[in-house]
Amino acid sequence: MNPNLSPTLLELLAPRPDWPWLIGILAMSGWYALGFAHAPRERWPAWRAAMFGVAVVVALLVTQTAVTDFTLNSMSLYMGRLMVLAELVPPLAVLGLPAGYLMPRGWTAKALSWLLDPWVALTLWAVIIIFWNVPAGFSASLVSNTASGLLPLLYLFGGFLSWAVVLRPLPGVQGKGFGNRGWFGLLSSLPMMSVAAVWLYSPRVLYAPYVGALCLWNTTPLQNQVNSGWVMMIAGIPGMALAIGQLMLWLIALADSGTVVYDGTEEESEEAEARG
């Protein structure tokens, strides 16, 4: 039977249960609902619950629908699904967490403090992006039963780390500085933008499963790859814009304080010394 190469939106969003994902999403939703129900509203406001609810709905749309059935015929659809899991679900879910209310302790606090260190998170995110986008890794994620489930999970995990560093939902175990967070956001966007640029300008199809494949909506495999580059490039813009804003706030704070930073220590600026 010939595959449906022109699916409608209703066909893409037709229910298709993926039980491991569904159980995980329901478990996290239950944990969140219990916390929200027992917390004072001034500490855990309703708007945060609404943000988390939107994140859950979006996650269900890209994991529990027929979208996954069409990824072998559309690299751009596959990449769109991954970008939703990495760049849309995590910031919504992180904004849903009540900053300052959740207070991890003991080994949990130590583990989260290590994971949410900007440079640890940057290393993990870069490894996920680079390893899984070399041809061997990306091709394995399409044809291997194990890898096909692992890649979306890794993108979701990496996205949560990245956005948690930037948005700082656990101030008790995370640093305060806008500088580190801004530099992290800027640097963490570079691997994704680099991969997107390769896809945009490559003269040939890079991934074996898509060479000669019948692609959705009358696109060629090369056009499909270029479209995937645009999907990844556009998905990275909000994070990069936020990082630039945090860096600007950091620079403004430095200017207002009259100090400059050398190797992590503050010294009086020459201008301040001249005035003194």
Steps between C-alpha positions, in 0.01 A plus 500: 500500500634842405572730796287809551734779390254785545359459852263764633539659842223277636682192369827612658329559837302176501549321837782245508596399856868467585472337842844573652465869413137509614579341838791742553291807411211389723737430790656848477155657467383316813806613698440858389126489580567373854758774563272770363200380703689515832696823442383851599379689193729796565801265481370288210271724292243372252680652200791264561265201501356625171850513346571146615164387364581643157836317509320171574252551214780583254701196613196276446449643150850402386524164680148355493395573143562365151772763443752231591375278216607749234855582615662252257343702218584845634824602666356848562199351682734283706716799586192709579393235750845499662511879517159512670634257762824698546402863451128534578397244763797567737465881536124467553548228762786686674290818516233284664730421793462735800843664531611504863229263625656167405803445723702186415713368785777248557632303206217627278615857552862405430409313182280783371762760588753306292265434207381862491849645505512698173813331370391147587164559331675654199725195460212254523285699255786534250565124513132425437477740205830411335502121551141446394531718192804335345367273221551173691323618813209668324447206265498262799230710664277436199549128444592357844222419744723597792646818353169622360361521851822628655555808282173681586561424868852644482378813324237547771760446773750737338230760448397483865862545612554796269181684588538427871842667495361803317172539693634390845200320655703368797681805644600301807740286296576731207726802460359851467720665240344617175849486348546124526142435391532735204828353382356152546192581291709654224752215486237225530323631191814471286504118452138502385554798270813333356313179418217704345750688283647171374154382400417830330811508282585132441486416125389141570279300736705406806291226658468156337132431590395815308709442185244422230215496753147601402445820695179660619326775306699455175835614640832351395732349764738797460216752540389305804847530652511874431158541663634312804783752523250785506295321768804463725625852428166664582453284811831626639422871458292554822770348720772703333296822534446435871872431547590830334252678728656341810846602385380856450355507853832368633697769316261772621537377857879511466487852360267620776717348772814671372695175513654267249553126539843339462524123548189492715606780743374857514741792499438871499506639149755756391223753472400447862864528610536827308196642675636385835 
